[in-house]
Amino acid sequence: MENTVPPLPGSTRKPRRKKELHSIDKRYFRSRWKSFLKQDDDGQLYVHGVSMQELERKFGTPLYIFSEEEIRSRFKRMLNVFSAYPKIRLQYPCKINSNLEVLRMAREEGCDLDASSVGEIILGLLADFEPKDISFTNLHKTEQDIFFAAQLGVRYITVDYIEEIKKIHEVGRKLGKQIDIMIRINPLLEWRGYSTCMHKYGIPLDEAKEAIDIATRRSHINLCGFHFHGGYINSPKPYYEAARVLCELAGYSRQKGNRVEIIDLGGGFPRETMAKKVFQPEQMGDRFVNHFQELLEEFGLADDPPELVFEPGKFILSAAGMGLMKVISRKYLPKDQHLVVTDGSTYGFVPDVLFDKKLQLDVLPAERMNAPRIYDYAIAGNTCDHWDIIANKRKLPKLEEDDLMMIMDIGAYSHVLASNFNNMKRAPIVLIDESGRIKLIRRRDRYSEMFAPELDVLKIADPYELQRYYHLARKNLNKVWNGSEKMEEEHDRAGIGF
Ligand SMILES: Cc1ncc(COP(=O)(O)O)c(C=O)c1O
């Protein structure tokens, strides 16, 4: 019997029969999407067998969509790459995408958590990480922050500048305990266009031994290892060089009587975008592990080898997340220029396009995958701001109002960086598993919570009062047009919220 997707009350789109799915034409396809992205003969796009039209009907647009399978397989892949080292660990950097379901997956895949604030430590606890599986690494911690983390018993706190060692020691003294610390080092690397010489992270190499000496002398400090975070690393070489610098310092620390438990080489593995080729972790693999083991021998650490830690962020999440948007309007401009305005924006949906001017993301016509791509489109966001252009010169078929389009590879640094600019709500997030089960893992923002900080100071933050203001000015149009109470309930459940 043929399957049909049932319509929701009030839906503007016709229910579709489920079709045979097949791979996308290779001209428009990237191999990193192969585990989750397909299309049917009519040119409709599917994620794990779920059509974009179905998602639009249930959750509205803009909408973030994640493949659970892709996230989990990337964690496994990363662990596998370095599995030749018996004490390999991954830490998931919470800042990349701090959704609780993503954190839960990271935990289930055997990762520890890299928290960059007390807020992220709390999220880690909410996602059921044990304090001993959370580390606290950032550039600035107040005494309160250190107190909170140390009393909770996080695995370690990473020191980013020399004075911080004294600050942590002082908290340890007040708490009457020894606090485990790592020292973050800036190894001052330069390699073919990549340089850490102007990086803000860590203690510059020239001061590293002084930092070790100071930490060693403090009785409420236990110096347990060394950290490096390279940001946007463009080849394996910086990892090799950073490992050398950190192991040499670890050897020095060991001579001073400290046990070296951890060498952490941070994140920085690149993300793939449009046509950009980047190096893959597999290019490091066993070769890197051999190099690391040789360093342990060279610097007298091999008899008690430390854990080797990586903190991959964008490599894990970027390709596993995409964004569904809708065309609001088309504008035909002089010199044969085509522009569409979408209901997504750079500010509220794809923010890293704003920071990285060279970033080029694939945009797929989610309902016209078979149509010839004959126009160069500029794709604009819906905010009233000049810079809000999501993509330029994207070859796409002729687009119409209400067409769905998918922006790819935005699973990292998207929702966490997005703002409510223009006082618009940020998009909800759905997670789809291999069998096509859809889970709403974050609902759309609500005006009440967006305005709360200001309403609080005006002392009118009573939720009932807010509701009254709200209903004075707005009607639920779906209810008015369709006379449907149920539609509102469906949307409430889906987290769309009016
Ligand atoms: C300490 C730390 N670890 C890991 C990451 C993740 O980096 P990436 O996404 O480049 O892998 C970051 C990002 O800023 C970071 O600050």
The ligand as an ORCA input file, in Angstrom:
! r2SCAN-3c Opt
* xyz 0 1
  C      39.287     25.699     23.845
  C      38.609     25.392     22.565
  N      38.555     24.122     22.166
  C      37.941     23.775     21.011
  C      37.335     24.722     20.216
  C      36.686     24.270     18.942
  O      37.382     24.695     17.847
  P      37.051     24.200     16.370
  O      35.629     24.414     16.124
  O      37.943     25.048     15.556
  O      37.433     22.749     16.299
  C      37.378     26.073     20.594
  C      36.770     27.105     19.762
  O      36.908     28.291     19.930
  C      38.038     26.419     21.797
  O      38.098     27.698     22.215
*
